[in-house]
């Protein structure tokens, strides 16, 4: 869902229910009724129509209006930091979870509210709970399909027409791209303008990094080694540059946008695209030349990777410690966490197959189920969630990667800068390992 702030506010005025309806029961209005409005600060793409339906239902039940304040994704992190530092954050603010990042970036023990006593914490998946916790206290709630992961979505019909099988190595990946380009088909739609997408390739081959050194994550987190000390990271971005330089991302990668990806795939204008497994529904919804049966999934094949890594973190909600409406905010989160409302999110949001709470029904398609069985052994976590001080530099790394791909930085400079930023963040956090 790609909507502007205005569209999101308009949606709040409509009780739209596309499949079933939100739970009719809700928390008692005592306490919450004294607050006429709760503000929720979020990045674009983090609030789906199903949640807006629930927000409208909550307002009908309690009289409390939920004011979603949506900011562009490329501005959100800096805006949230500014608001927190100025003591002006919304009652509820959203941020990517991550057990390291919520401490170093959000200063969550200062800026968040301890939610450990909330009933729903007992139903939240333990691995996901860990990513919104600090020093044994739960500070956030993750209502997101974290069972999903970024993968390569591909057009099976186009592949079959040109005698291509899903690649199981980097060499096969390059060969597939060459065949497609020779046939006049853009091999991969890789949008770089948004600034956050192209680096997914680097972070989502964590299993390959783990295989190169089983102690690598632990040693990086303890500051016993650096990214520059391990050639595999340089090799990874060099392989990305091979793909970029060959034109396999198309002629307009620098100006292409993420929002156009599903339509490009649905029309067959590109044969591959990095997206969530649940993102297949976005391609189908684009109603192009190709439909659900035409698409499949394979793991990012850089470094010969064949594993879809686990992603226990995702957009999460935290209550601001300086909010005058803490009790009301807790009631709203408890409402969203009711099993029937969580199930409504799964049933109604096309990109969700599950949310990380017990006692719910999932809706995995056969394609997604097959991909999970074949490529998701649950033994590797995406690097931004596994390695401390890495996720906070996501956008900066994306800029460096663009500079490298376009010839303005060397591979060694890009990797060395990752280490420097990690050291700077560790210094700010007064990390005893640095």
Secondary structure as UniProt FT lines:
FT   HELIX           5..11
FT   TURN            12..13
FT   TURN            30..31
FT   HELIX           32..34
FT   STRAND          37..43
FT   TURN            44..45
FT   HELIX           49..62
FT   STRAND          65..71
FT   HELIX           73..86
FT   STRAND          92..96
FT   TURN            99..100
FT   HELIX           101..104
FT   TURN            105..106
FT   HELIX           108..111
FT   TURN            116..117
FT   HELIX           119..122
FT   HELIX           126..130
FT   TURN            131..132
FT   STRAND          133..134
FT   TURN            135..136
FT   STRAND          137..138
FT   STRAND          140..141
FT   TURN            146..147
FT   STRAND          150..155
FT   HELIX           156..161
FT   TURN            162..163
FT   HELIX           170..182
FT   TURN            183..184
FT   STRAND          186..189
FT   TURN            193..194
FT   TURN            198..199
FT   HELIX           200..203
FT   TURN            204..205
FT   HELIX           206..212
FT   TURN            214..215
FT   HELIX           216..221
FT   TURN            222..223
FT   TURN            228..229
FT   HELIX           231..245
FT   TURN            246..249
FT   TURN            251..255
FT   HELIX           258..260
FT   HELIX           261..266
FT   TURN            267..268
FT   STRAND          270..276
FT   HELIX           277..279
FT   HELIX           280..285
FT   HELIX           292..294
FT   STRAND          295..298
FT   HELIX           302..304
FT   STRAND          315..320
FT   TURN            321..322
FT   TURN            324..325
FT   HELIX           326..336
FT   HELIX           339..348
FT   TURN            350..351
FT   TURN            358..359
FT   HELIX           366..375
FT   HELIX           383..386
FT   TURN            388..390
FT   HELIX           391..393
FT   HELIX           394..405
FT   TURN            406..407
FT   HELIX           411..428
FT   TURN            429..430
FT   TURN            432..433
//
